[in-house]
Amino acid sequence: MKFLKKTVAALVLSAAAFSAWSQNMAGYELKFEDNFDGNKLNEKDWNYELHEPGWVNSELQAYVKSAKNIYVKDGNLVIQPIKEESKNGNKFTSGRINTQGKHDFKYGLFEARLKVPKGKGFLPAFWMMPTDESKYGSWPKCGEIDIMEVLGDKVNKSYGTLHFGEPHTMAQKEYLLKKGNFADEFHTYACEWEPGLIKFYVDGVEFAKFDDWFTKKLYDDEEPYPAPYNQPFYIIFNVAVGGNWPGYPDANTKFGENAQMVVDYVRVYQKKNYNENVTRHEEVVEVRAPGADGNYIRNGSFNPENLKDNAEWKFMTQQGGAGDAAIAGNVISIKSTKAGTQDYSIQLVQADLPLERGYEYELSFDAWAAKNRKMKVKLCAPDRGWKNYFGDVSVDMTTERKHYTYKFAMEEKTDPNARIDFNMGATKSLDQINIADVKLVKLGKAKIVKRADMKKDKLDLIYNGEFEFSAKQWEFYKYDTNSCDLAVDQQLQAAQITIRDTKDVDWKIQLMQKKIPLMKGKKYRLTFDAWSTLPRKMKYACQRDGALWKQRHGTEDWTAYNEAPTCELTKEKQTFTQEFEMTCPDDSDVILTFSLGTLDKNISTEHDVFIDNVKLVPIN
């Protein structure tokens, strides 16, 4: 039964007045609610968000302002994804609304009662983002609070999640219904956010509690705790269609009433005072010792073992991948019959690898293949949002057995359960891969590289332009997770972008560096080396950060201060130089982008683009 409208001013709730909750509500005041009792969405409370398909997470839908996609009916808010079929392919629309600038909150208890869509490819969400995303930097540094996310094909499970940090870190737990599901009946979802403590609830039952997070910009000091969760956030409701996490609608997915997110009400409560003098709780982490030879890899010499359990090595296929693996003569051989859709569709992994903060490590192995082909290797964090500790390393294998060695410094907090992944999926080649003699050893204390150490020329505005420190300070954007990958060739000491499909526009693959200051009236010289294994074009720009511009001015503006020229790449290394004058007002948030999607024609042949020696210096 729907509650009567309440007066927001100074309403103090008791536990009895808030029947969905078992804990004591004394001291909370109702600050905002919407029971959706009218005949349309109240735009004094809510903003419509408009976004093109693929805006984030490779999603299919366009977010539109339409009464077909977002409407109020029978005391409920309805967000309805719609599929329109045509000869040119399916078109998907959906709704996304928020309270940014109208109802923003720093701390509080946030609650909504709702039903979710049912069907493969739907991802409904009740969540929060910071009002000023630039305070600590762009996502994920700014922080994100996901109160409810339910996958449309798994509607008995809800997730509560925090996204934060640089690199991206995720704290997530799930709530599993014992009976029924979240699509066929209403349930109540909530988040209680206080300084240094965030709790998640379903139907008044606490299922997750987090008090350890951080935020920082690469190679800067961490911001004081409890940043980034010490700033105003706003509320969002939306339904995504497709994307990297939920997958995509299949032949059984319907777009009728089953696809609706139906929200009965949303409420926000706050206490009169919050004590922000809190300290970060950090758990003491114990790590296991290596073997007698100093190797943290178990069975790195590949003696016969069960490849299906979790004891040492494990061979897995998923996302359309198929194949098998066998050990003989201290070598593991992987045979693929289907490549699958993701690099991890075929993979060999080993977890329980301890990495201690402040130490340098060396990873080494032998590898070869039946024919020349590639695989990717990484050290990741299963318990920390699959954080990647030293990037995706692209290994170019030949028919000859070769020894590969990679060194890296562990600059994140100690992880007792890192995992090595040998990923062999999503490639055109199905040729057999052989791996032997895998080692991970600790070399000693590492020199932690500060941001200032990455510039050899004091005038140079680019950090790590020679890729001496891997890809640190650089960001990589790919619209489709399987279209391309970034690695740093340690021999060439250059960025290596492996591209399998340039998609349809230039910005769908980008290497970039942010927060570059340019001053009006000054002239600048941009230089870089670049080459490609296939002849092709590349666009480069020193441009305005359109996302930040939208936060500050309401609309996106990606003005290119250097007019965004293109260059012709060949197999031979070339040095490109451009001089330009900054004619716009000072901008301390300029982005240098190298755009490698489709410029004049789509390229679906796999190729590598290399970029090195990037410099941007004032010349007057």
C-alpha positions as CSV (number, residue, x, y, z in Angstrom):
1,M,0.0,0.0,0.0
2,K,1.3,3.4,-0.9
3,F,2.2,5.8,1.9
4,L,0.4,9.2,2.1
5,K,2.3,12.3,1.0
6,K,4.4,13.7,3.8
7,T,5.6,17.2,4.6
8,V,9.4,17.2,4.1
9,A,10.2,19.9,6.7
10,A,11.6,18.4,9.9
11,L,9.7,15.1,9.8
12,V,11.4,12.8,12.3
13,L,10.7,9.1,11.8
14,S,10.4,6.4,14.3
15,A,11.1,2.7,13.6
16,A,7.4,2.0,13.5
17,A,6.8,4.6,10.8
18,F,9.4,2.9,8.5
19,S,8.0,-0.6,8.5
20,A,10.4,-1.9,5.8
21,W,13.3,-1.5,8.2
22,S,14.3,-3.5,11.2
23,Q,17.0,-1.1,12.5
24,N,16.3,2.0,14.6
25,M,15.3,5.0,12.4
26,A,15.4,7.5,15.3
27,G,17.2,10.7,14.3
28,Y,16.4,10.4,10.5
29,E,14.4,13.1,8.8
30,L,12.7,12.7,5.4
31,K,14.4,15.1,3.0
32,F,12.9,14.0,-0.4
33,E,10.3,11.6,-1.7
34,D,8.4,11.0,-4.9
35,N,5.4,8.6,-4.8
36,F,4.7,9.2,-8.5
37,D,1.1,10.0,-7.9
38,G,0.6,12.5,-10.7
39,N,0.0,11.9,-14.4
40,K,3.5,12.8,-15.6
41,L,7.1,13.0,-14.3
42,N,7.7,16.1,-12.2
43,E,10.5,18.0,-14.0
44,K,11.0,20.2,-10.9
45,D,12.5,17.0,-9.3
46,W,13.9,15.1,-12.3
47,N,16.1,15.6,-15.4
48,Y,15.8,13.5,-18.5
49,E,19.2,12.3,-19.8
50,L,19.7,12.1,-23.5
51,H,22.5,9.8,-24.9
52,E,23.3,8.1,-28.2
53,P,23.7,4.3,-28.4
54,G,27.1,3.0,-27.3
55,W,27.6,6.0,-25.0
56,V,28.9,3.7,-22.3
57,N,29.6,0.0,-21.9
58,S,28.8,-0.8,-25.6
59,E,25.1,-0.6,-24.8
60,L,22.5,-0.7,-27.6
61,Q,19.9,1.8,-26.4
62,A,19.5,5.5,-27.0
63,Y,18.3,7.3,-23.9
64,V,15.4,9.6,-25.1
65,K,12.8,11.9,-23.6
66,S,9.6,10.2,-24.7
67,A,6.3,9.4,-23.1
68,K,6.6,5.9,-24.5
69,N,9.9,5.3,-22.6
70,I,9.3,7.2,-19.4
71,Y,5.9,7.8,-17.9
72,V,3.8,7.9,-14.7
73,K,0.8,5.6,-14.4
74,D,-1.3,4.3,-11.5
75,G,1.1,5.8,-8.9
76,N,4.2,4.3,-10.4
77,L,7.1,5.5,-12.5
78,V,7.6,3.3,-15.6
79,I,10.8,3.1,-17.6
80,Q,10.1,1.1,-20.8
81,P,12.8,-0.1,-23.2
82,I,11.5,-0.3,-26.8
83,K,12.8,-2.3,-29.8
84,E,11.9,-1.1,-33.2
85,E,12.6,-3.5,-36.1
86,S,13.6,-2.2,-39.5
87,K,15.4,-3.3,-42.7
88,N,18.5,-1.4,-41.5
89,G,18.6,-3.3,-38.2
90,N,17.0,-3.0,-34.8
91,K,16.8,0.3,-33.0
92,F,16.5,0.4,-29.2
93,T,15.4,3.2,-27.0
94,S,15.0,3.5,-23.2
95,G,14.8,6.0,-20.3
96,R,17.3,7.5,-17.8
97,I,16.4,10.2,-15.3
98,N,18.3,11.9,-12.5
99,T,17.9,14.5,-9.7
100,Q,21.3,16.3,-10.5
101,G,21.1,20.0,-9.5
102,K,17.6,19.6,-8.1
103,H,18.0,17.1,-5.2
104,D,21.7,16.4,-4.3
105,F,22.7,14.7,-1.0
106,K,25.8,14.3,1.0
107,Y,25.2,11.2,3.2
108,G,21.8,9.8,4.0
109,L,19.6,6.7,3.6
110,F,18.3,6.2,0.1
111,E,15.4,3.8,-0.6
112,A,13.2,2.8,-3.5
113,R,10.5,0.2,-4.0
114,L,10.4,-1.3,-7.5
115,K,10.1,-4.2,-9.9
116,V,12.8,-4.9,-12.5
117,P,12.6,-6.1,-16.1
118,K,12.9,-9.8,-17.0
119,G,14.8,-10.9,-20.1
120,K,18.3,-11.4,-21.5
121,G,20.1,-8.1,-22.0
122,F,18.2,-5.9,-19.6
123,L,20.1,-4.1,-16.9
124,P,18.0,-1.9,-14.6
125,A,19.7,0.3,-12.0
126,F,18.9,2.5,-9.0
127,W,22.2,4.3,-8.3
128,M,24.0,7.5,-7.6
129,M,26.8,9.7,-9.1
130,P,28.6,12.8,-7.7
131,T,27.1,16.1,-8.6
132,D,30.5,17.5,-9.5
133,E,32.4,14.7,-11.2
134,S,35.4,16.9,-11.6
135,K,36.1,17.3,-7.9
136,Y,38.3,14.2,-7.7
137,G,38.6,13.5,-11.4
138,S,36.6,11.6,-14.1
139,W,35.1,8.2,-13.5
140,P,36.0,6.1,-11.5
141,K,38.0,8.6,-9.4
142,C,34.9,10.5,-8.7
143,G,33.1,7.5,-7.2
144,E,29.8,5.7,-7.9
145,I,27.2,4.1,-5.7
146,D,25.1,1.3,-7.2
147,I,22.2,0.6,-4.8
148,M,20.5,-1.9,-7.1
149,E,21.5,-3.7,-10.3
150,V,19.7,-6.9,-11.5
151,L,20.6,-8.8,-14.6
152,G,17.5,-9.5,-16.7
153,D,18.2,-13.2,-17.1
154,K,19.1,-13.6,-13.4
155,V,16.3,-11.9,-11.6
156,N,16.7,-13.6,-8.2
157,K,20.0,-11.8,-7.6
158,S,20.7,-8.1,-6.8
159,Y,24.0,-6.4,-6.6
160,G,25.3,-3.5,-4.3
161,T,28.4,-2.0,-5.7
162,L,30.9,0.8,-5.1
163,H,33.2,2.0,-8.0
164,F,36.2,4.2,-7.0
165,G,39.9,4.7,-7.3
166,E,42.6,5.0,-9.9
167,P,43.1,2.4,-11.2
168,H,39.5,1.4,-11.1
169,T,38.5,-0.6,-8.0
170,M,35.2,-2.2,-7.4
171,A,33.6,-3.4,-4.0
172,Q,30.6,-5.5,-4.7
173,K,28.3,-8.0,-3.0
174,E,25.2,-9.8,-4.0
175,Y,21.9,-10.6,-2.4
176,L,20.1,-13.8,-3.4
177,L,16.4,-14.2,-2.9
178,K,15.4,-17.5,-1.2
179,K,12.1,-17.6,-3.1
180,G,10.4,-15.5,-5.8
181,N,12.2,-13.0,-7.9
182,F,12.8,-9.3,-8.3
183,A,10.8,-9.0,-11.6
184,D,7.4,-10.5,-10.6
185,E,6.9,-8.6,-7.3
186,F,8.0,-5.3,-5.7
187,H,11.0,-5.3,-3.4
188,T,12.7,-2.5,-1.4
189,Y,16.3,-1.5,-2.1
190,A,18.3,0.9,0.0
191,C,21.7,2.3,0.8
192,E,22.7,3.8,4.1
193,W,25.7,6.2,3.6
194,E,27.6,7.7,6.4
195,P,31.1,9.1,6.6
196,G,33.4,6.1,6.3
197,L,30.6,3.5,6.1
198,I,28.2,2.5,3.3
199,K,25.7,-0.3,3.8
200,F,23.3,-2.0,1.3
201,Y,19.9,-3.5,2.0
202,V,17.2,-5.5,0.3
203,D,13.8,-5.5,2.0
204,G,15.4,-4.1,5.1
205,V,18.0,-6.9,5.3
206,E,21.6,-5.7,5.3
207,F,23.7,-7.8,2.9
208,A,26.8,-5.6,2.3
209,K,28.9,-3.2,4.3
210,F,32.0,-1.3,3.0
211,D,34.4,1.0,4.9
212,D,37.6,0.7,2.9
213,W,38.0,2.8,-0.3
214,F,40.3,5.5,-1.8
215,T,40.7,7.8,-4.6
216,K,43.7,9.4,-6.3
217,K,45.0,10.5,-9.6
218,L,47.7,8.5,-11.1
219,Y,51.0,9.0,-9.3
220,D,49.5,11.7,-7.0
221,D,49.0,11.2,-3.3
222,E,45.6,9.7,-2.2
223,E,42.9,12.2,-1.3
224,P,42.0,12.3,2.4
225,Y,39.6,9.6,3.4
226,P,36.6,9.3,3.1
227,A,37.0,10.7,-0.4
228,P,35.4,10.3,-2.9
229,Y,32.4,9.5,-0.7
230,N,32.4,12.9,1.0
231,Q,30.7,15.0,-1.6
232,P,27.1,15.5,-2.8
233,F,25.6,12.7,-5.0
234,Y,22.4,12.6,-7.0
235,I,19.9,9.8,-7.8
236,I,19.5,7.9,-11.1
237,F,17.0,5.4,-12.5
238,N,17.5,3.8,-15.8
239,V,17.2,0.6,-17.9
240,A,20.1,-0.3,-20.2
241,V,19.8,-2.7,-23.1
242,G,22.8,-4.9,-23.8
243,G,26.4,-4.0,-22.9
244,N,29.5,-5.6,-21.6
245,W,28.0,-6.9,-18.4
246,P,24.5,-8.1,-19.1
247,G,25.2,-9.3,-22.6
248,Y,22.8,-8.7,-25.4
249,P,19.1,-9.5,-26.0
250,D,18.6,-12.9,-27.7
251,A,15.8,-14.5,-29.7
252,N,13.8,-15.1,-26.5
253,T,14.0,-11.5,-25.2
254,K,10.7,-9.7,-25.3
255,F,10.1,-5.9,-25.1
256,G,6.6,-5.8,-23.7
257,E,5.5,-5.3,-20.1
258,N,8.2,-7.7,-19.0
259,A,10.8,-5.2,-20.0
260,Q,9.6,-2.4,-17.7
261,M,11.2,-1.1,-14.6
262,V,8.3,0.0,-12.3
263,V,9.1,2.3,-9.4
264,D,6.6,2.7,-6.6
265,Y,8.4,5.3,-4.7
266,V,11.9,6.8,-3.9
267,R,12.8,8.4,-0.5
268,V,15.8,10.0,1.0
269,Y,16.4,10.4,4.8
270,Q,19.2,12.2,6.6
271,K,20.4,12.8,10.1
272,K,20.8,16.4,11.4
273,N,24.6,15.9,11.9
274,Y,27.3,13.6,10.6
275,N,30.8,13.2,12.1
276,E,33.2,13.4,9.2
277,N,36.3,12.9,11.4
278,V,36.7,9.3,10.4
279,T,39.8,7.2,9.6
280,R,40.2,4.5,7.0
281,H,40.0,0.9,8.2
282,E,42.7,-1.2,6.4
283,E,42.8,-4.9,7.0
284,V,46.1,-6.6,7.8
285,V,46.9,-8.8,4.8
286,E,49.0,-11.9,5.2
287,V,50.7,-13.4,2.1
288,R,52.0,-16.8,1.6
289,A,55.7,-17.6,1.0
290,P,57.0,-18.7,-2.4
291,G,58.4,-22.1,-3.2
292,A,62.0,-23.1,-2.3
293,D,63.2,-21.6,-5.7
294,G,61.5,-18.3,-5.0
295,N,58.7,-18.9,-7.5
296,Y,55.2,-18.0,-6.5
297,I,53.7,-20.0,-9.4
298,R,52.6,-23.4,-8.3
299,N,53.6,-26.2,-10.7
300,G,55.3,-23.7,-13.1
301,S,57.1,-26.6,-14.6
302,F,53.8,-28.3,-15.6
303,N,53.9,-31.7,-14.0
304,P,50.7,-33.7,-14.7
305,E,47.7,-32.3,-12.7
306,N,43.9,-31.8,-12.9
307,L,43.2,-28.8,-15.0
308,K,39.6,-28.5,-13.9
309,D,40.0,-27.9,-10.2
310,N,41.2,-24.7,-8.4
311,A,44.4,-26.2,-6.9
312,E,47.0,-25.0,-9.3
313,W,46.4,-24.4,-13.0
314,K,42.9,-24.2,-14.4
315,F,41.8,-24.3,-18.0
316,M,38.5,-22.5,-18.8
317,T,36.3,-21.7,-21.8
318,Q,33.4,-19.3,-21.9
319,Q,31.6,-16.7,-24.0
320,G,31.6,-19.0,-27.1
321,G,35.1,-20.4,-26.7
322,A,35.8,-24.1,-27.0
323,G,39.0,-26.2,-26.8
324,D,41.0,-28.3,-24.4
325,A,44.4,-28.4,-22.7
326,A,46.8,-31.2,-21.9
327,I,50.2,-31.5,-20.1
328,A,53.0,-33.7,-21.4
329,G,56.8,-33.4,-21.1
330,N,56.6,-30.4,-18.8
331,V,54.7,-28.4,-21.4
332,I,51.0,-27.4,-21.5
333,S,49.4,-27.4,-24.9
334,I,46.1,-25.6,-25.6
335,K,44.0,-26.5,-28.7
336,S,41.2,-24.2,-29.7
337,T,38.2,-25.2,-31.8
338,K,36.2,-22.0,-31.3
339,A,37.8,-18.6,-30.5
340,G,34.7,-17.1,-28.8
341,T,33.8,-13.5,-28.5
342,Q,36.2,-12.3,-25.7
343,D,39.9,-12.7,-25.1
344,Y,39.1,-14.7,-22.0
345,S,36.9,-17.1,-24.0
346,I,39.8,-19.5,-23.8
347,Q,42.2,-19.1,-20.9
348,L,44.7,-20.8,-18.6
349,V,44.7,-19.2,-15.1
350,Q,46.3,-19.6,-11.7
351,A,45.1,-17.7,-8.6
352,D,46.4,-17.3,-5.0
353,L,49.4,-15.3,-6.2
354,P,50.6,-12.8,-3.5
355,L,51.7,-9.4,-4.6
356,E,53.1,-7.1,-2.0
357,R,52.9,-3.3,-2.3
358,G,56.3,-1.6,-2.9
359,Y,58.1,-4.6,-4.4
360,E,59.3,-5.3,-8.0
361,Y,58.4,-8.6,-9.6
362,E,59.5,-10.5,-12.7
363,L,57.1,-12.7,-14.7
364,S,58.7,-15.1,-17.2
365,F,57.6,-18.0,-19.3
366,D,58.4,-19.9,-22.5
367,A,55.8,-19.9,-25.3
368,W,55.5,-21.0,-29.0
369,A,52.7,-21.9,-31.4
370,A,52.0,-24.2,-34.4
371,K,51.9,-21.0,-36.5
372,N,52.7,-17.4,-35.8
373,R,49.9,-16.0,-33.6
374,K,49.2,-13.9,-30.4
375,M,48.0,-14.3,-26.9
376,K,47.5,-11.9,-24.0
377,V,48.9,-12.2,-20.5
378,K,47.9,-10.2,-17.4
379,L,48.0,-10.3,-13.6
380,C,44.7,-9.3,-12.3
381,A,42.7,-9.0,-9.0
382,P,39.6,-11.3,-8.8
383,D,38.7,-9.8,-5.4
384,R,39.1,-6.2,-6.4
385,G,37.0,-5.7,-9.5
386,W,39.5,-7.5,-11.8
387,K,42.0,-4.7,-11.5
388,N,44.9,-5.3,-13.9
389,Y,48.2,-4.8,-12.2
390,F,50.5,-4.4,-15.2
391,G,48.3,-4.1,-18.3
392,D,47.4,-6.6,-21.0
393,V,50.7,-7.8,-22.5
394,S,50.4,-8.9,-26.1
395,V,52.7,-11.9,-26.8
396,D,53.7,-12.4,-30.4
397,M,54.6,-16.1,-30.7
398,T,56.3,-17.9,-33.5
399,T,56.9,-21.6,-34.1
400,E,60.2,-21.4,-32.2
401,R,60.2,-21.7,-28.4
402,K,61.0,-18.3,-27.0
403,H,61.6,-17.0,-23.5
404,Y,59.5,-13.9,-22.4
405,T,60.3,-11.7,-19.4
406,Y,58.3,-8.8,-17.9
407,K,59.2,-6.7,-14.9
408,F,56.7,-4.5,-13.0
409,A,56.3,-2.7,-9.7
410,M,53.4,-3.5,-7.4
411,E,52.2,0.0,-6.5
412,E,48.7,-0.9,-5.2
413,K,47.9,-2.2,-1.8
414,T,49.0,-5.8,-1.1
415,D,46.9,-8.4,-2.8
416,P,47.1,-12.0,-1.4
417,N,45.0,-13.4,-4.3
418,A,46.2,-12.1,-7.6
419,R,45.7,-14.2,-10.7
420,I,47.7,-14.8,-13.8
421,D,45.7,-15.1,-17.0
422,F,46.9,-16.5,-20.3
423,N,44.1,-15.4,-22.7
424,M,43.8,-17.0,-26.1
425,G,40.3,-16.2,-27.2
426,A,38.7,-13.8,-29.8
427,T,41.4,-14.3,-32.4
428,K,41.3,-15.5,-36.0
429,S,43.9,-18.1,-35.3
430,L,43.0,-21.4,-33.7
431,D,46.5,-22.8,-33.9
432,Q,47.9,-24.7,-30.9
433,I,49.7,-22.8,-28.2
434,N,52.4,-24.3,-26.0
435,I,53.5,-22.8,-22.6
436,A,56.3,-23.9,-20.3
437,D,58.5,-22.9,-17.3
438,V,56.2,-20.1,-15.8
439,K,57.8,-18.1,-13.0
440,L,56.8,-15.2,-10.8
441,V,59.6,-14.0,-8.5
442,K,60.0,-11.0,-6.2
443,L,63.1,-9.0,-7.1
444,G,63.2,-6.6,-4.1
445,K,62.0,-3.2,-3.1
446,A,60.7,-1.2,-6.1
447,K,61.2,2.5,-6.8
448,I,57.8,4.0,-6.8
449,V,57.6,6.4,-9.7
450,K,56.1,9.8,-9.0
451,R,54.2,11.7,-11.6
452,A,57.0,14.3,-11.8
453,D,59.6,11.6,-12.6
454,M,57.9,10.9,-15.9
455,K,59.0,14.1,-17.6
456,K,62.6,14.6,-18.7
457,D,61.9,18.0,-20.1
458,K,60.5,20.5,-17.7
459,L,58.7,22.3,-20.5
460,D,57.0,19.2,-21.8
461,L,53.3,19.0,-20.8
462,I,53.1,15.3,-21.5
463,Y,53.9,12.7,-18.8
464,N,55.5,9.4,-19.8
465,G,55.5,10.3,-23.4
466,E,58.3,7.8,-24.1
467,F,56.3,5.0,-22.4
468,E,59.3,4.3,-20.2
469,F,56.8,3.6,-17.4
470,S,54.5,1.2,-19.3
471,A,51.2,3.0,-20.0
472,K,51.1,5.0,-16.8
473,Q,49.4,8.3,-17.0
474,W,47.7,7.3,-20.3
475,E,44.1,6.2,-20.7
476,F,42.7,3.8,-23.3
477,Y,39.2,3.9,-24.6
478,K,37.6,1.1,-26.6
479,Y,33.9,1.2,-27.5
480,D,33.8,-2.6,-28.0
481,T,35.8,-4.7,-25.6
482,N,36.9,-7.1,-28.3
483,S,37.8,-4.6,-31.0
484,C,41.3,-3.7,-29.7
485,D,43.8,-3.8,-26.9
486,L,46.6,-1.7,-25.5
487,A,50.0,-3.0,-24.5
488,V,53.5,-1.5,-24.2
489,D,56.1,-3.2,-26.3
490,Q,58.9,-3.5,-23.7
491,Q,61.6,-3.9,-26.3
492,L,60.5,-1.0,-28.5
493,Q,59.3,0.9,-25.4
494,A,56.3,2.2,-27.4
495,A,52.5,2.0,-27.0
496,Q,51.2,-0.9,-29.1
497,I,47.5,-0.8,-30.0
498,T,46.3,-4.1,-31.5
499,I,43.2,-3.4,-33.6
500,R,40.8,-6.1,-34.9
501,D,38.0,-3.8,-36.0
502,T,37.9,0.0,-36.3
503,K,34.1,0.0,-35.9
504,D,32.3,2.9,-37.6
505,V,33.7,6.2,-36.3
506,D,37.2,7.5,-35.2
507,W,36.5,8.0,-31.5
508,K,35.6,4.3,-30.8
509,I,39.3,3.6,-30.3
510,Q,41.4,6.3,-28.5
511,L,44.7,6.6,-26.6
512,M,44.6,9.7,-24.5
513,Q,46.2,11.8,-21.8
514,K,44.1,14.2,-19.7
515,K,44.5,17.3,-17.6
516,I,46.9,19.1,-19.9
517,P,47.0,22.9,-19.4
518,L,47.0,25.2,-22.4
519,M,47.0,29.0,-22.2
520,K,45.3,31.5,-24.5
521,G,47.7,33.3,-26.8
522,K,50.6,30.8,-26.5
523,K,51.9,28.6,-29.3
524,Y,52.7,24.9,-28.9
525,R,54.6,22.2,-30.7
526,L,53.2,18.7,-30.7
527,T,55.5,15.9,-31.9
528,F,55.2,12.1,-31.8
529,D,56.5,9.0,-33.6
530,A,54.0,6.6,-35.1
531,W,53.8,3.6,-37.5
532,S,51.4,0.8,-38.3
533,T,51.7,-2.8,-39.6
534,L,48.9,-1.8,-42.1
535,P,48.8,1.5,-44.0
536,R,46.0,3.6,-42.4
537,K,45.1,7.1,-41.1
538,M,45.1,8.4,-37.5
539,K,43.6,11.6,-36.1
540,Y,45.2,13.5,-33.2
541,A,43.7,16.3,-31.2
542,C,44.4,18.6,-28.3
543,Q,40.7,19.1,-27.4
544,R,38.3,20.3,-24.7
545,D,37.0,17.7,-22.3
546,G,33.4,17.6,-23.4
547,A,32.2,15.5,-20.4
548,L,33.6,18.1,-18.0
549,W,32.1,20.9,-20.1
550,K,28.7,19.3,-19.9
551,Q,28.9,19.1,-16.1
552,R,29.7,22.8,-16.0
553,H,27.6,24.2,-18.8
554,G,24.9,21.7,-19.6
555,T,26.0,20.6,-23.1
556,E,28.9,18.7,-24.5
557,D,31.7,20.6,-26.4
558,W,34.8,18.8,-27.7
559,T,36.4,21.7,-29.4
560,A,39.8,20.7,-31.0
561,Y,42.3,23.5,-30.2
562,N,44.7,22.2,-32.9
563,E,41.9,21.6,-35.5
564,A,42.4,17.7,-35.1
565,P,44.5,16.9,-38.2
566,T,45.0,13.4,-39.6
567,C,48.2,11.7,-40.5
568,E,49.1,8.7,-42.8
569,L,50.7,5.8,-41.1
570,T,53.0,3.4,-42.8
571,K,55.2,0.4,-41.8
572,E,58.1,2.8,-41.4
573,K,58.4,4.9,-38.2
574,Q,57.7,8.6,-38.9
575,T,57.9,11.7,-36.8
576,F,54.9,14.0,-37.0
577,T,55.1,17.6,-35.9
578,Q,52.4,20.2,-35.6
579,E,52.6,23.8,-34.3
580,F,49.4,25.6,-33.3
581,E,48.2,28.6,-31.3
582,M,45.7,28.4,-28.4
583,T,43.1,30.9,-29.4
584,C,40.5,29.9,-26.8
585,P,40.4,30.9,-23.1
586,D,42.9,29.1,-20.8
587,D,42.0,25.4,-20.3
588,S,43.7,23.2,-17.6
589,D,41.7,20.1,-18.6
590,V,42.7,19.6,-22.2
591,I,42.8,16.0,-23.5
592,L,45.4,14.8,-26.0
593,T,43.7,12.1,-28.1
594,F,45.0,9.7,-30.7
595,S,41.8,8.4,-32.5
596,L,42.2,5.0,-34.2
597,G,38.7,4.0,-35.1
598,T,37.3,4.4,-38.6
599,L,38.4,7.6,-40.4
600,D,37.9,7.0,-44.1
601,K,37.1,3.3,-44.2
602,N,36.5,0.5,-41.8
603,I,39.4,-1.9,-41.2
604,S,38.6,-5.4,-40.0
605,T,42.0,-6.8,-40.7
606,E,44.0,-7.2,-37.4
607,H,46.9,-4.8,-37.3
608,D,49.2,-3.0,-34.8
609,V,49.6,0.8,-34.4
610,F,52.7,2.0,-32.5
611,I,53.0,5.5,-30.8
612,D,56.1,6.8,-29.1
613,N,58.1,9.9,-28.1
614,V,55.0,12.1,-27.5
615,K,55.9,15.7,-26.6
616,L,53.9,18.9,-26.2
617,V,55.9,22.0,-25.4
618,P,55.2,25.8,-25.5
619,I,57.3,27.6,-28.1
620,N,56.8,31.2,-27.1
